[in-house]
Amino acid sequence: MKTVYLYGKLGKRFGRKWSLNADSAVEVFAAIEANKEGFLEYLARSQRDGVEYAVLNKSPINISSKKELKALAGRPAAWAINISM
């Protein structure tokens, strides 16, 4: 089981905390979409509007700087999706 946290507008709209039987981010996204229709379209539309997302395997609380967030995510992000064991 993975615990998934959606932050910011994602959490408000689709639910902040999820417990999912998933082995990858792709499976996490598919599971959320199956339970909350429109999730993937919302991500795509937001990205077209310039919002970038980061998928983290570390709690944002333990991230000490924007530099560390960028290193974890590969690029700066406006919102984070945290997937942890």
C-alpha positions as CSV (number, residue, x, y, z in Angstrom):
1,M,0.0,0.0,0.0
2,K,1.2,3.5,-0.8
3,T,0.0,6.6,0.9
4,V,-0.4,9.5,-1.5
5,Y,-0.8,13.1,-0.5
6,L,-2.1,15.7,-3.0
7,Y,-1.3,19.3,-2.0
8,G,-2.8,22.6,-2.9
9,K,-5.7,22.8,-5.3
10,L,-5.3,19.1,-6.2
11,G,-5.9,18.1,-2.6
12,K,-8.9,20.4,-2.2
13,R,-10.5,19.2,-5.4
14,F,-9.6,15.4,-5.4
15,G,-8.9,14.6,-1.8
16,R,-5.8,15.2,0.2
17,K,-4.9,11.7,1.4
18,W,-5.2,8.4,-0.5
19,S,-4.2,4.8,0.4
20,L,-3.7,2.9,-2.8
21,N,-2.4,-0.5,-3.9
22,A,-0.1,0.8,-6.6
23,D,3.5,0.2,-7.6
24,S,4.2,3.3,-9.7
25,A,3.1,6.9,-10.2
26,V,1.3,5.8,-13.4
27,E,-0.8,3.3,-11.3
28,V,-1.4,6.0,-8.7
29,F,-2.7,8.4,-11.3
30,A,-4.9,5.7,-12.9
31,A,-6.4,4.8,-9.5
32,I,-7.2,8.4,-8.6
33,E,-8.8,8.9,-12.0
34,A,-10.9,5.7,-11.5
35,N,-12.2,7.2,-8.2
36,K,-12.4,10.8,-9.1
37,E,-13.2,11.3,-12.8
38,G,-11.5,14.3,-14.3
39,F,-8.2,14.0,-12.4
40,L,-6.0,13.4,-15.4
41,E,-7.8,16.1,-17.5
42,Y,-7.3,18.5,-14.6
43,L,-3.6,17.8,-14.5
44,A,-3.3,18.2,-18.3
45,R,-5.3,21.4,-18.4
46,S,-3.3,22.8,-15.5
47,Q,0.0,22.0,-17.2
48,R,-1.2,23.7,-20.4
49,D,-1.9,26.8,-18.2
50,G,1.7,26.7,-17.0
51,V,1.3,24.8,-13.7
52,E,4.0,22.2,-13.1
53,Y,3.7,19.2,-10.8
54,A,6.3,17.2,-8.9
55,V,5.9,13.6,-7.9
56,L,7.9,13.1,-4.7
57,N,8.9,10.0,-2.7
58,K,9.9,12.1,0.3
59,S,7.7,14.2,2.5
60,P,7.8,17.9,1.6
61,I,8.2,18.6,5.3
62,N,11.7,17.1,5.1
63,I,12.7,19.1,2.0
64,S,14.9,22.0,3.2
65,S,15.1,24.1,0.1
66,K,13.8,24.9,-3.4
67,K,17.2,23.5,-4.6
68,E,16.4,20.1,-3.0
69,L,12.9,20.1,-4.3
70,K,14.2,20.8,-7.8
71,A,16.7,18.0,-7.4
72,L,14.0,15.6,-6.3
73,A,11.5,16.6,-9.0
74,G,13.9,17.3,-11.8
75,R,12.5,20.8,-12.2
76,P,10.6,23.5,-10.2
77,A,7.0,22.7,-9.4
78,A,4.0,24.7,-8.2
79,W,2.3,21.8,-6.6
80,A,3.5,18.4,-5.2
81,I,2.1,14.9,-5.2
82,N,3.8,12.9,-2.5
83,I,3.8,9.1,-2.8
84,S,5.3,7.2,0.2
85,M,5.3,3.7,1.6
